[in-house]
Amino acid sequence: MRCPNCGYDFSEGYLCPKCGIDTFVFLRTRNLSVSLYNEALEMAKEMDLSGAAEKLEQSILFDKNNIQAQNLLGLIYCETGRIAEALKHWIISTSIMKENNPAAGYMDFLQKNGREMEKYNDAVVMYNQALLYLNHGSDDMAIIQLKKAIDSNPDFIDAYNLLTLCCIDENNYKRAQHFIDIVLKKDKKNPKALKYAKIIGGGTTSGIRKKARATENKEEPVAKTVPLKKTDSAPPIPRYKRKEKKIGVLEKRDIISFLLGILSTAIVILVLIMPAINEVKDKSIVDLQTKVDNYAGETQMTPEEVLAMRTELETLQEENKRLRSEETKQANLELLQTAVSQMTDGDFESCVATLDRIDTMGFSDEDIAKYNSIKATAYPKAADSLYTKGKSDFLSNKFPEAKTNLESALKYASGDNFIDDAYFYLGKIAENDGDKEQAKTYYQKVITEYPDSNQLANAENALNQLAE
């Protein structure tokens, strides 16, 4: 018998003497994975993408090295707007089989269409913003964001389902049915769409499925125009449709699951694509550097070959530097979007903390203007909030908390009328801590820089007492 795992030939038993694997169990699990993949393939042909995705997830669970299952699942996820999930499975696939893997072509196709990737990212950002609006009761704003998300990514099933739920909440059943029909065209057994159809009185499940089939008959299914065998072919990417992940509006568990799984397509690109590219280039750089360093007279390399190697090394280093710079820029743009959301929610303290983490190097003029606009609005608001907290803490004799909040307030203040008060309170706190020199510095600031301050007399008296 030949071991299906390592290829070693042995004659007795089921345990491979070389790798120790139980060949019987190994073959059973691999065959089960293939069987589940075949079932998923048939379900995908019937446009039951949710069911197909579930089968493929199970197939991969039994055999993560099932390249066909990884690739098909990526295609299904891609078709319904879940680009992040698609990329994840294609990256896993290419890490298992690097040569002649169609997944590499799929990723290359996406990378060459940068504008489309930006739209997918925008759609996810808008979806997340809609979730925040819904949690704060701003349904109208949430609907606007969801419509924009669909404009950016017309295949985004999660956005359609969330819109359906918003319409149901507003008793706009006709509009809800419209979005349900769109989802069922793409994935005729989508569980959320079927559930919402029941809620609005769309009839029994079987009746809804008949309606979905009737709708499909009016238009030629995508599966007929692009055969499923495209799983193993070159790009462009076949237009499959995939199961949507369950993301409820009012269910915290579903929201957290979504946010953990796909905060944005850009983040996944940063986490999965960029580091993978950088890792490959880092290895190439190290290998080339080693060869160059090891060059000596006894080697068969000519000086011209060494020079060519050095040139290639410098080129790789420059490209690696560019990619890492782009990676950092994208991360900072994500922070900028987070700051926008925090400011929209009125959380100015968190907003300025996020702004402090942003490096604007590489930002476009538009991004820098956006950053400065947020900063101009959030800094005064945060300073006022922090000063209010600091003063309250001071009056409550919570001096450590007061010191932290007042110092933070001064950091973000600019021409505010509480700066002199903050200095005086900080002087009192320093005096209480026994740091007389620091206290004198704060009191002197009030006297010198704010001669019209209401704390002037208090600062002078405190300074005189310290001088005695």
Secondary structure per residue as TSV (DSSP state, phi and psi in degrees):
chain	resnum	aa	ss	phi	psi
A	1	M	-	360.0	141.8
A	2	R	B	-101.4	130.2
A	3	C	-	-66.7	124.8
A	4	P	T	-71.0	-11.4
A	5	N	T	-93.4	-49.6
A	6	C	T	-114.4	-9.5
A	7	G	-	84.3	7.2
A	8	Y	-	-75.4	136.6
A	9	D	B	-90.7	129.5
A	10	F	-	-145.6	162.1
A	11	S	-	-111.4	-19.7
A	12	E	S	-125.3	142.3
A	13	G	S	74.4	-174.8
A	14	Y	S	-110.5	-15.0
A	15	L	B	-85.8	125.9
A	16	C	-	-70.5	124.8
A	17	P	T	-64.6	-23.8
A	18	K	T	-86.8	-53.4
A	19	C	T	-102.9	-10.4
A	20	G	-	77.5	8.5
A	21	I	-	-79.4	146.9
A	22	D	B	-82.2	104.5
A	23	T	H	-64.1	-30.3
A	24	F	H	-65.6	-49.1
A	25	V	H	-65.4	-40.2
A	26	F	H	-59.5	-47.9
A	27	L	H	-66.3	-38.3
A	28	R	H	-62.0	-47.1
A	29	T	H	-67.5	-37.8
A	30	R	H	-68.1	-41.0
A	31	N	H	-65.6	-36.6
A	32	L	H	-65.5	-39.2
A	33	S	H	-62.0	-43.1
A	34	V	H	-64.9	-41.2
A	35	S	H	-61.1	-43.8
A	36	L	H	-65.3	-37.7
A	37	Y	H	-62.1	-43.6
A	38	N	H	-63.5	-39.6
A	39	E	H	-63.0	-42.2
A	40	A	H	-63.2	-37.9
A	41	L	H	-60.7	-43.9
A	42	E	H	-66.2	-39.9
A	43	M	H	-65.2	-37.7
A	44	A	H	-65.1	-37.7
A	45	K	H	-60.7	-33.0
A	46	E	T	-88.1	7.5
A	47	M	T	66.4	21.8
A	48	D	-	-92.0	77.3
A	49	L	H	-75.6	-32.9
A	50	S	H	-63.0	-46.1
A	51	G	H	-65.3	-39.6
A	52	A	H	-63.5	-43.6
A	53	A	H	-62.7	-39.1
A	54	E	H	-63.9	-42.9
A	55	K	H	-63.7	-40.2
A	56	L	H	-67.7	-37.2
A	57	E	H	-61.0	-40.9
A	58	Q	H	-67.0	-39.9
A	59	S	H	-59.4	-43.9
A	60	I	H	-69.1	-31.7
A	61	L	H	-62.2	-37.9
A	62	F	H	-78.6	-32.7
A	63	D	-	-149.9	96.5
A	64	K	T	-66.2	-17.5
A	65	N	T	-86.1	7.5
A	66	N	-	-75.6	91.7
A	67	I	H	-60.4	-42.8
A	68	Q	H	-60.7	-40.6
A	69	A	H	-66.3	-42.3
A	70	Q	H	-60.9	-44.8
A	71	N	H	-67.7	-44.0
A	72	L	H	-65.7	-40.0
A	73	L	H	-62.9	-39.1
A	74	G	H	-61.6	-40.8
A	75	L	H	-64.6	-41.4
A	76	I	H	-64.6	-44.3
A	77	Y	H	-63.1	-41.5
A	78	C	H	-61.2	-40.9
A	79	E	H	-63.5	-32.8
A	80	T	T	-102.4	21.8
A	81	G	T	90.2	3.5
A	82	R	-	-96.0	68.5
A	83	I	H	-62.9	-36.4
A	84	A	H	-60.4	-46.0
A	85	E	H	-65.2	-38.1
A	86	A	H	-61.4	-47.1
A	87	L	H	-59.9	-39.2
A	88	K	H	-59.3	-46.8
A	89	H	H	-72.1	-33.5
A	90	W	H	-69.9	-35.7
A	91	I	H	-66.3	-42.6
A	92	I	H	-60.2	-42.7
A	93	S	H	-61.7	-46.7
A	94	T	H	-70.7	-25.4
A	95	S	H	-71.5	-25.8
A	96	I	H	-83.8	-43.7
A	97	M	-	-131.4	105.0
A	98	K	-	-82.0	-31.8
A	99	E	S	-96.9	140.4
A	100	N	S	53.9	38.5
A	101	N	-	-104.0	119.0
A	102	P	H	-60.6	-23.4
A	103	A	H	-59.8	-34.2
A	104	A	H	-62.6	-38.0
A	105	G	H	-66.7	-38.4
A	106	Y	H	-62.5	-45.1
A	107	M	H	-67.0	-38.3
A	108	D	H	-63.1	-38.8
A	109	F	H	-60.9	-43.1
A	110	L	H	-68.7	-40.1
A	111	Q	H	-65.7	-31.0
A	112	K	T	-80.0	-8.5
A	113	N	-	-116.5	67.5
A	114	G	H	-59.5	-37.5
A	115	R	H	-63.8	-38.5
A	116	E	H	-65.2	-40.2
A	117	M	H	-62.4	-37.7
A	118	E	H	-63.4	-39.0
A	119	K	H	-64.9	-42.1
A	120	Y	H	-61.3	-41.6
A	121	N	H	-63.9	-44.1
A	122	D	H	-59.7	-39.4
A	123	A	H	-62.0	-42.8
A	124	V	H	-68.4	-40.2
A	125	V	H	-60.6	-43.1
A	126	M	H	-66.3	-37.2
A	127	Y	H	-62.1	-46.3
A	128	N	H	-61.9	-39.6
A	129	Q	H	-63.6	-37.5
A	130	A	H	-63.2	-39.8
A	131	L	H	-60.9	-41.6
A	132	L	H	-63.8	-43.0
A	133	Y	H	-61.1	-43.3
A	134	L	H	-63.7	-38.8
A	135	N	H	-65.9	-23.6
A	136	H	T	-101.3	9.8
A	137	G	T	80.5	10.9
A	138	S	-	-94.6	72.9
A	139	D	H	-62.5	-39.8
A	140	D	H	-61.9	-44.2
A	141	M	H	-65.7	-36.5
A	142	A	H	-63.0	-43.6
A	143	I	H	-62.5	-40.0
A	144	I	H	-61.4	-44.4
A	145	Q	H	-64.0	-39.4
A	146	L	H	-67.0	-39.2
A	147	K	H	-64.2	-39.2
A	148	K	H	-65.3	-38.5
A	149	A	H	-61.8	-41.4
A	150	I	H	-69.0	-35.1
A	151	D	H	-62.7	-38.2
A	152	S	H	-75.8	-33.4
A	153	N	-	-139.8	89.4
A	154	P	T	-63.1	-11.5
A	155	D	T	-96.7	5.6
A	156	F	-	-75.8	88.9
A	157	I	H	-61.9	-38.7
A	158	D	H	-57.7	-39.8
A	159	A	H	-67.5	-40.8
A	160	Y	H	-61.1	-43.9
A	161	N	H	-64.9	-37.9
A	162	L	H	-68.7	-38.2
A	163	L	H	-61.9	-40.7
A	164	T	H	-57.8	-45.2
A	165	L	H	-65.2	-37.8
A	166	C	H	-62.6	-42.6
A	167	C	H	-65.5	-39.3
A	168	I	H	-63.1	-40.8
A	169	D	H	-63.2	-29.6
A	170	E	T	-93.1	6.0
A	171	N	T	63.2	23.1
A	172	N	-	-93.5	74.4
A	173	Y	H	-69.7	-31.9
A	174	K	H	-63.7	-44.0
A	175	R	H	-67.7	-38.8
A	176	A	H	-60.5	-42.8
A	177	Q	H	-62.3	-34.4
A	178	H	H	-60.3	-45.6
A	179	F	H	-71.2	-34.1
A	180	I	H	-61.0	-44.0
A	181	D	H	-61.4	-37.9
A	182	I	H	-63.4	-44.3
A	183	V	H	-64.5	-43.1
A	184	L	H	-70.2	-21.7
A	185	K	H	-67.1	-38.8
A	186	K	H	-82.2	-36.6
A	187	D	-	-145.7	91.4
A	188	K	T	-69.7	-9.3
A	189	K	T	-120.8	29.4
A	190	N	-	-60.8	120.5
A	191	P	H	-62.9	-38.8
A	192	K	H	-68.2	-43.7
A	193	A	H	-61.8	-41.8
A	194	L	H	-65.5	-38.7
A	195	K	H	-64.2	-44.3
A	196	Y	H	-67.2	-34.3
A	197	A	H	-62.2	-39.1
A	198	K	H	-64.7	-40.5
A	199	I	H	-60.9	-40.3
A	200	I	T	-87.9	8.7
A	201	G	T	83.1	33.1
A	202	G	-	-78.7	4.3
A	203	G	-	99.3	-168.6
A	204	T	-	-73.6	166.0
A	205	T	H	-59.4	-42.2
A	206	S	H	-64.5	-37.6
A	207	G	H	-65.1	-39.2
A	208	I	H	-65.5	-40.1
A	209	R	H	-64.9	-37.6
A	210	K	H	-63.2	-40.1
A	211	K	H	-63.3	-40.4
A	212	A	H	-62.3	-41.1
A	213	R	H	-64.6	-41.1
A	214	A	H	-62.5	-38.3
A	215	T	H	-65.5	-41.3
A	216	E	H	-64.2	-33.9
A	217	N	H	-66.1	-20.5
A	218	K	H	-76.3	-25.6
A	219	E	S	-126.4	147.4
A	220	E	-	-69.5	123.7
A	221	P	-	-60.7	146.2
A	222	V	H	-61.3	-34.0
A	223	A	H	-60.8	-26.1
A	224	K	H	-77.2	-28.2
A	225	T	H	-85.9	-25.2
A	226	V	S	-127.1	104.7
A	227	P	-	-61.0	151.9
A	228	L	G	-68.9	-16.3
A	229	K	G	-65.9	-10.7
A	230	K	G	-60.8	-12.1
A	231	T	G	-53.1	-35.2
A	232	D	G	-111.1	26.4
A	233	S	S	-115.4	179.8
A	234	A	-	-83.1	165.9
A	235	P	S	-66.4	166.2
A	236	P	S	-71.1	163.4
A	237	I	-	-69.9	130.4
A	238	P	-	-62.9	149.5
A	239	R	-	-95.7	77.4
A	240	Y	-	-87.3	169.8
A	241	K	-	-125.8	144.7
A	242	R	-	-128.0	159.5
A	243	K	-	-61.4	134.4
A	244	E	-	-85.9	143.8
A	245	K	-	-76.4	147.6
A	246	K	-	-76.0	112.3
A	247	I	-	-130.7	96.5
A	248	G	-	-79.7	160.0
A	249	V	S	-83.3	-43.8
A	250	L	S	-103.2	2.0
A	251	E	-	-98.5	112.8
A	252	K	H	-60.6	-37.4
A	253	R	H	-60.2	-43.2
A	254	D	H	-68.5	-39.2
A	255	I	H	-63.9	-46.5
A	256	I	H	-62.0	-40.6
A	257	S	H	-60.5	-42.5
A	258	F	H	-66.5	-47.9
A	259	L	H	-64.2	-34.6
A	260	L	H	-71.2	-37.2
A	261	G	H	-76.7	-37.2
A	262	I	-	-154.6	81.5
A	263	L	S	-65.7	-37.4
A	264	S	-	-171.4	154.5
A	265	T	H	-63.9	-33.0
A	266	A	H	-63.2	-38.9
A	267	I	H	-63.1	-41.8
A	268	V	H	-64.7	-38.3
A	269	I	I	-61.7	-41.4
A	270	L	I	-65.6	-42.0
A	271	V	I	-75.9	-36.9
A	272	L	I	-103.8	-50.0
A	273	I	I	-77.0	-56.9
A	274	M	H	-58.8	-51.0
A	275	P	H	-60.4	-34.7
A	276	A	H	-63.7	-43.6
A	277	I	H	-65.0	-45.3
A	278	N	H	-62.5	-38.6
A	279	E	H	-62.5	-42.0
A	280	V	H	-63.5	-44.4
A	281	K	H	-68.2	-38.0
A	282	D	H	-59.1	-43.1
A	283	K	H	-64.9	-41.9
A	284	S	H	-62.2	-40.8
A	285	I	H	-64.0	-45.2
A	286	V	H	-61.6	-44.5
A	287	D	H	-61.1	-45.5
A	288	L	H	-65.8	-41.4
A	289	Q	H	-62.0	-39.2
A	290	T	H	-63.2	-44.5
A	291	K	H	-62.2	-41.5
A	292	V	H	-65.7	-44.6
A	293	D	H	-64.6	-31.2
A	294	N	T	-84.4	-2.9
A	295	Y	-	-65.5	131.8
A	296	A	-	-148.2	176.8
A	297	G	T	-62.1	-30.0
A	298	E	T	-78.6	-8.5
A	299	T	S	-76.6	163.9
A	300	Q	S	-92.1	2.7
A	301	M	-	-78.6	138.7
A	302	T	-	-86.7	161.1
A	303	P	H	-57.4	-34.4
A	304	E	H	-64.9	-38.1
A	305	E	H	-66.7	-39.4
A	306	V	H	-64.8	-41.7
A	307	L	H	-61.8	-42.3
A	308	A	H	-63.4	-37.7
A	309	M	H	-67.0	-40.4
A	310	R	H	-64.0	-39.3
A	311	T	H	-62.8	-44.0
A	312	E	H	-63.2	-39.1
A	313	L	H	-62.0	-44.6
A	314	E	H	-64.2	-38.6
A	315	T	H	-63.5	-44.8
A	316	L	H	-62.3	-40.7
A	317	Q	H	-64.1	-40.7
A	318	E	H	-65.0	-42.4
A	319	E	H	-65.6	-40.2
A	320	N	H	-64.0	-40.6
A	321	K	H	-63.2	-40.2
A	322	R	H	-64.7	-44.1
A	323	L	H	-64.0	-41.4
A	324	R	H	-67.7	-35.1
A	325	S	H	-64.4	-41.7
A	326	E	H	-66.1	-38.7
A	327	E	H	-61.3	-44.5
A	328	T	H	-64.6	-40.5
A	329	K	H	-61.5	-45.0
A	330	Q	H	-63.7	-38.6
A	331	A	H	-63.8	-39.2
A	332	N	H	-69.0	-34.0
A	333	L	H	-66.8	-35.3
A	334	E	H	-64.8	-40.9
A	335	L	H	-62.6	-37.3
A	336	L	H	-63.3	-41.4
A	337	Q	H	-65.5	-36.8
A	338	T	H	-63.0	-41.8
A	339	A	H	-62.3	-38.7
A	340	V	H	-60.8	-45.6
A	341	S	H	-63.1	-42.1
A	342	Q	H	-65.4	-38.2
A	343	M	H	-68.6	-39.1
A	344	T	H	-60.4	-35.6
A	345	D	T	-82.1	-2.8
A	346	G	T	80.5	11.4
A	347	D	-	-92.2	75.7
A	348	F	H	-70.9	-31.6
A	349	E	H	-65.9	-44.2
A	350	S	H	-67.0	-35.0
A	351	C	H	-61.5	-47.9
A	352	V	H	-69.7	-30.9
A	353	A	H	-64.5	-38.8
A	354	T	H	-67.5	-41.9
A	355	L	H	-60.5	-35.3
A	356	D	H	-65.3	-21.8
A	357	R	T	-87.2	-7.6
A	358	I	-	-88.2	132.5
A	359	D	-	-107.4	117.1
A	360	T	-	-82.6	6.4
A	361	M	T	-58.1	126.1
A	362	G	T	89.8	-4.7
A	363	F	-	-67.6	147.7
A	364	S	-	-74.8	168.1
A	365	D	H	-59.8	-36.3
A	366	E	H	-66.0	-43.1
A	367	D	H	-66.6	-39.8
A	368	I	H	-65.5	-40.2
A	369	A	H	-62.9	-39.7
A	370	K	H	-64.4	-43.7
A	371	Y	H	-60.5	-47.1
A	372	N	H	-66.1	-35.3
A	373	S	H	-65.3	-44.8
A	374	I	H	-63.4	-42.5
A	375	K	H	-61.2	-43.6
A	376	A	H	-64.3	-31.2
A	377	T	H	-85.0	-43.9
A	378	A	H	-77.9	-35.9
A	379	Y	H	-59.7	-51.7
A	380	P	H	-61.7	-39.3
A	381	K	H	-64.8	-43.8
A	382	A	H	-65.9	-41.2
A	383	A	H	-60.5	-45.0
A	384	D	H	-62.6	-43.3
A	385	S	H	-64.4	-44.2
A	386	L	H	-67.3	-38.3
A	387	Y	H	-63.9	-42.4
A	388	T	H	-59.4	-44.2
A	389	K	H	-64.3	-43.6
A	390	G	H	-63.5	-42.4
A	391	K	H	-64.9	-41.6
A	392	S	H	-62.2	-42.6
A	393	D	H	-64.1	-39.6
A	394	F	H	-62.7	-46.4
A	395	L	H	-67.0	-21.8
A	396	S	T	-94.6	8.5
A	397	N	T	63.0	25.3
A	398	K	-	-94.4	73.0
A	399	F	H	-66.0	-41.2
A	400	P	H	-60.6	-44.5
A	401	E	H	-66.4	-40.5
A	402	A	H	-61.2	-43.6
A	403	K	H	-60.9	-45.3
A	404	T	H	-61.4	-47.3
A	405	N	H	-68.9	-39.9
A	406	L	H	-68.4	-40.3
A	407	E	H	-64.4	-39.1
A	408	S	H	-66.5	-38.1
A	409	A	H	-61.5	-42.3
A	410	L	H	-65.3	-31.5
A	411	K	H	-63.7	-35.9
A	412	Y	H	-102.8	-6.3
A	413	A	-	-77.3	150.2
A	414	S	S	-153.4	98.9
A	415	G	S	74.3	15.5
A	416	D	-	-77.1	152.2
A	417	N	T	-82.1	5.6
A	418	F	T	-105.6	1.2
A	419	I	H	-61.4	-42.7
A	420	D	H	-63.8	-38.8
A	421	D	H	-63.4	-42.0
A	422	A	H	-61.6	-41.9
A	423	Y	H	-62.6	-42.3
A	424	F	H	-63.5	-45.0
A	425	Y	H	-63.7	-38.6
A	426	L	H	-66.0	-34.9
A	427	G	H	-62.6	-43.8
A	428	K	H	-62.9	-40.3
A	429	I	H	-65.2	-43.0
A	430	A	H	-63.0	-40.7
A	431	E	H	-63.0	-40.6
A	432	N	H	-64.9	-32.5
A	433	D	T	-80.9	-3.1
A	434	G	T	85.8	8.1
A	435	D	-	-95.1	80.5
A	436	K	H	-65.9	-37.4
A	437	E	H	-64.1	-42.4
A	438	Q	H	-65.8	-39.2
A	439	A	H	-61.3	-44.0
A	440	K	H	-59.9	-39.3
A	441	T	H	-61.1	-44.9
A	442	Y	H	-65.5	-44.5
A	443	Y	H	-63.5	-39.2
A	444	Q	H	-65.3	-35.0
A	445	K	H	-60.7	-42.8
A	446	V	H	-62.3	-45.8
A	447	I	H	-66.4	-43.5
A	448	T	H	-79.4	-46.0
A	449	E	H	-91.3	-18.7
A	450	Y	-	-133.9	70.6
A	451	P	T	-65.6	-18.8
A	452	D	T	-98.4	11.2
A	453	S	-	-67.3	145.2
A	454	N	T	-71.0	-12.5
A	455	Q	T	-97.8	5.8
A	456	L	H	-58.9	-51.0
A	457	A	H	-63.2	-40.5
A	458	N	H	-63.9	-41.0
A	459	A	H	-65.8	-41.4
A	460	E	H	-63.9	-45.1
A	461	N	H	-62.2	-42.9
A	462	A	H	-63.9	-38.7
A	463	L	H	-67.4	-39.6
A	464	N	H	-65.9	-39.1
A	465	Q	H	-64.9	-36.8
A	466	L	H	-70.2	-26.0
A	467	A	H	-79.6	-18.1
A	468	E	-	-72.2	360.0
